[in-house]
Amino acid sequence: MSDTRHRQLSRIYGRTIETDEDARTAITGDPGILASELFMEAVESDDVTSIETAKSYLEDRLAFFGGIVAPDVEAIRRGFESKLTAWA
């Protein structure tokens, strides 16, 4: 498991993720888990100081995961946004 994205997703989903296919399966199974984790990362980041910077943080993280999250990117955004709205 040498891919940083796979290691991060393994930690987030609490299971071994070694390939992009494994990652897509985990994310598609529950995109809310990734949305929640990305929201918590944003909350804990010193760089996130507003709703807009939180949204920017999310987009940066989605870009980092690239094609792995592509099939579920809208579900992840919706989950993140719902938490962001409750937080605000």
Secondary structure as GFF3:
##gff-version 3
##sequence-region A 1 88
A	DSSP	alpha_helix	4	13	.	.	.	ID=ss1
A	DSSP	alpha_helix	20	29	.	.	.	ID=ss2
A	DSSP	alpha_helix	31	44	.	.	.	ID=ss3
A	DSSP	alpha_helix	51	65	.	.	.	ID=ss4
A	DSSP	three_ten_helix	66	68	.	.	.	ID=ss5
A	DSSP	three_ten_helix	70	72	.	.	.	ID=ss6
A	DSSP	alpha_helix	73	87	.	.	.	ID=ss7
###
